[in-house]
């Protein structure tokens, strides 16, 4: 690569999802990373950050302006949040011009891809890479969320047309975008990667776990609805929850009756710490609810890859492709969205932990991020 620097924009909850920030730091001498806390979650990180990474040097970090508002103003304040993202991206990319030269721009979000396109038009970046992680269906959610999703669909259409390089995590996303907007020019298919698979793993465990955004389409309600039945079968079972989200307070209240049987870790920034916690589980939950507005139908489930990299089998549904993969490769159990089946699958994996762990680890080797990301920047000028 001739390019030695990159401007990377993402939202704080996903900064190093799939170890992408780690990969950028390995591939580029200089990374200017903008991390925006757009959700402003109660138990998440409460600030926006900019970090300059130089190979061999200590990261330089500073806080950016954060618009903190009461919860009822989160949706109405999003246009102001968007404005400050643009303003701060331009200001600080200019401010770090000496250190970064003329970098490429990399992002995984349609709105931030438009910021990159704006920076390119100003001569501040040379090439815009848009890795299309998400699609948000406009049918199904509440009216405020539907309005936001319609706006995002417009951003996505422009980003697809104006970005220099498009990357999709799977063919499902690519086919959807071709149908919605058309795809102009070449593209790459690169799935989200995972940490390096562990060499050894815990032989026996009594802990199940969930990693990710705490919201109503992720299946946490289902596990709590049948947790009494799970405890009847095995009173030693514990439930760990890593992450934050818009439904966290409601979920915390629902879990109060189980005391320390259910542990909330909140938002954790360090992927290595996440891996250490996940490694102690005997099953990872990815029980996506099969409802019309669930964006997981089209995404690449990063939480599942974290689970498998730590030799943790999964219980999932048929919402993502990993429902089919779990059945084919034996690293988990795929169920309908039913409490009875969930209880049975957890008990089944608990009794056969070693078998499922071996198969989880075998599949994980094909997802190691350094392996799957190799084509990412091969065409970089």
N, C-alpha and C positions, 0 to 999 in steps of 0.2 A: 504494500500500500504506500502511495505517495502521501496521502493525507495522514497527519499525525495527531489531529485534534478533532473533537466532536462536542457539539452542544446537545445535551440530552434533557428533555423535559418529560416528567411523569408526575402522577399524583402519589402522595406519600405512602398510601396503603399498598402501592404496587411497584415501588422504586426498584426493588431487586427481585421481583417475581420472576421465576425461571432463571435466577442468577444472572439476569441481563446486565445489571450494573457491574457486577464482577467481570463479566465478559468484556464490556466496553473498556474497563480499566486495564484489562490485560492486552487489549488490541491497540489502544491508542496511548500515545505519550501523555496527552492532556485531555481530561474530560471536564467540561463545565456542566454541572448537573443542577437543574432547577427542580425542586421538589415542592409541589403545591398541595396544601391540605384543604382541598375544595369542600370536603364533607364536613369538616370542623366537628368531628365526633367528640362526645363528652369524654370518652376514655381513650381517645386517639392522641396523636401528637398535635399540639395546639399552635403551630407556627409554620410558616413557609420558610424554606431554607435554600441557599445557594452554596454549592461546594465546588471548589476547584481542586481536582486531583492531578498531581504531577507524578509520573513514575519516579519512584525512589524518594519522593518528598512527602512531608506531612500534609494532609489535606487542609486547605484553607476554607473555613466555613463562616458564614454570616447569616443572620436572620433577615428575612424579607418582611415587608409589611403584610400583616394578616388581618382580614376583616372579620372580627368576632361579633356575632349578633345572637340574640335569643333564638331558641329553637324554632319558634313560629315564623321567624324571618329568614330561615335558611333558603327556602325556594325563592322568595322575592329578591334576595340579595345576590343571586347568582350572576346577573348581568354585571354588577359591580365587581364581583370576584373575577369574572372573565376580563374586564377592563384592566384590573390591576395585574393580571397575569401577562397581558400583552405589554403593558407599560414597563413592568419590571424586567421582562425578558429582553426588550430592546435596550433599556438603560444599562443593564449589567453585561450584556453581550458586547456593547460598545465599550464599557468600562474595562473589560478583560481582553480587549483587542490585542494588546501587546503580547499577552501570554498565549493566546489561542490562535492568532493569525487568522486565516480564512478556513474555518472548520467545516465539516459536514454537519447536518442536523439529523437527529434521530428521535423518534417518538412512537408511541403505541396508541395514541388517541387522536381522533379526528380534529378536535378543536386545537390541540397543541400542534398538530400538523399544519394547520392554517397559520399559526404563529411562525412556524419554520418557513413557510412560503413567503410570509411578510418579511422575515429576516433576509431571505434570499433576494427578494426584490430590492432590498436596501443595500445589497452587496456585503452582508455580514456573515452569510454562510454560502457554501458553494453548491450543496446537493442535499435534497430533502428525502430522507428515508421514512416511510410510513409503514409500520408493522401493524396490520389491522387486527387488533385483538378482539374487539367487541362489536356486537350488533344488539341494539336495544329495540325490541318489538314495540310498535306504537299501539297495538291492540292489547287491552287487558288492564293496564295500570290505571291509577286515579287520574283525574283531569290535570292537576298540576304536573304530575310526572309525564303524562301524555304530551303536554305542551313542550316540556324539556326534550323529550325523545324526538318529537318532530323537528325541533331546532337542530338536534344533533344529527339527524338524518340529512339535513341540508349541509351541515359542516362536512359530513362524511362524503357527500357527493362531490363537493369542491376539492376536498383533500385527495380523493381518488384521481381526479382529473389533473390536478396541478402538482402533485408530488413527483419527484424524479424516479424513485424506486418504490414499488409496492411489494410488501411481503404479507402472506397470509399464513395463519397457523395450521390451517387444514383446507381441504378442497370444499368442504361445506361452506366456509366463509367466502371462498373465492366464487363459487357458483351463485351464492346469494347476491354478492356485489355485482356480478355480471348481469344478473336478472334485474336488479334494482337500478343500477346506474350505467352499466357497461364498464369494461376495463380497457383503458387505452394504453397500449404498449406492453412491455414485458412485466413479469411478476415472478416471485419466488414462493415456494411453499416451505416454511420452516416452522415446526412446532415449538412450543415452549419447552425448554430443557429442565433438568433437575440437578440437584447437587450430585457430587460423586457418590455412587452407592456405597453404603457402609460395608466393611469387611466382616464384621461380626455383629450379632444382635442379641437382644435379651431373649432368653429361652422361654420364660413364662411371665405373663403379666395379667393384671386384673383391671387395666385401665383402657377405656375407649376414649376417642378424642375427635374433636372437630377443629379445623383450621380454616379461617376465611372471614368474609364479611358476614356479620350477624344481621340477617334480614329474613323476612318471612318465607322466602322461596328456597331456603337452604336446608330445610328438614330438621332444624333444631327443635321445633315445636313437636314434631313426630316422636323424636327420641324422648323428650320429657313426658309426653302423653303416655308412654308405655314403660317409663323408668321403674315404676313399682313392680311391674311384671319381670323386668330384667333382674331386679334385686331379689325377687322371690326365687329365681333360679340360681343366683349367685350373689349372696349378700356382701361379697368383697368388692364388687364392681364399683369403679369410680369413673367419672366423666370429666375430662378436661376440655376447655373451650379457649382457643387462642384467637384473638381478633376483637374487633369492635364493629359497630354498625348502627344503623338507624333504629333497629328493634332491640338493642341491647338491654335497655332498662326493663322492658317488658319481659324479656327472657330471664333476666336476673331475678325478677319478682316471682316468676313461675318456678324457678329452681330453688327458692329459699327454703322450701320445706325439706329439701334433701341435705341441708347443712353442708358440711365439708365433703360430701360425696360428689358434689359438682363444684369444680374449681374454675374460676374465670381468670385468665392471665392478662386480658386486655390486649392492646395493640403492642406488638413487639417488632422492633425495627431490624434487629440483627438476625439474619437467616440462620446463622450457626446456633444461636440460642434456640430458635424454633426447632431446628433439627434435633437438638439434644432432648427437648421435651417430647417431640413426636416419637423418637426412638423408644420411649418407654411404654408406648401403647401396644395393644395386641390387635387393634382394628382402628382404621381411620374412616370417618363417616363422610360420605359425599352423596347425601340423600336429596338430590335436587327434586323439587316438587314439579310434577308434570302439569304446569298451568300455562296458559296461553302467553302471558307476558314475561315468562322466565327467559332471561337473556342467555342462560347456560346452555340452551339448545344449540347455540351456534359457536360457543367459545371453546377454548382449549383448557381443560380443568387443571390449573397449576397445583391445586391442593393435592390432587391424586398423585401427582408426580413427586411431591414432597413425601407423601406417605410411603410410596413404593421405594424411593431412594433410601429410606430408613428401615427397609424390610418390614413394613407395616402393611398388611393386606387391607382391602377396602370392602365396605358395603355401599353399594350405589344403586341408582335407578337407571332406566333406559334413556334418560334425557340426553346424555352425551354419548359419544362413541365408546367411552370406556365401560359402559354397561356391557356392550358386546365383547370388548377386549377381556374384561374380567372373566366372562364365561369361557372364552376361547383359550385363554392362557392360565386360568385357574388361580389368579392372584387375588380373588375376592368373590363376592356373591352379589348378583344383581337381583333386585327385588321390585315388586310393585310398591307403590307408595302406601303401605299398610303396616300398622303397628305389629300385627301378629307375625308377619314375615320378617320384620326387623328384629323382633325378639328372637325368633328361631335362628336367623342368620348369625347374630352375635354369639349365641350359645354354640352354634356349630363351629365357628372359627375359634372360639375360646378353647374348645376341646381338641382342636387340630392346629394349634398355633405354628408348630415347626413346619408342617407341610405347606401351609399358606405363606409363611415367611420366606421359605426357599423360593417359591414361585414368584413372589413379589420382587425379590431381589434379582432373580433371573431376568424379569422383564425390565427392571429399572436400568440395567446396563445399556439398553438401546436409547435411553433418554438423556444421558449425561450431556450437560450443556456444552461442554467444549467440543463434543462430537457433533451434535446436531446444529450448532451455530456456525460451523466452518464455512458454509456457502454465503453467510450473511453479507459480507462486504467484498466478495470476490471480484465484483465488477466495478469496484470503487476506482474512480479516475486518479 
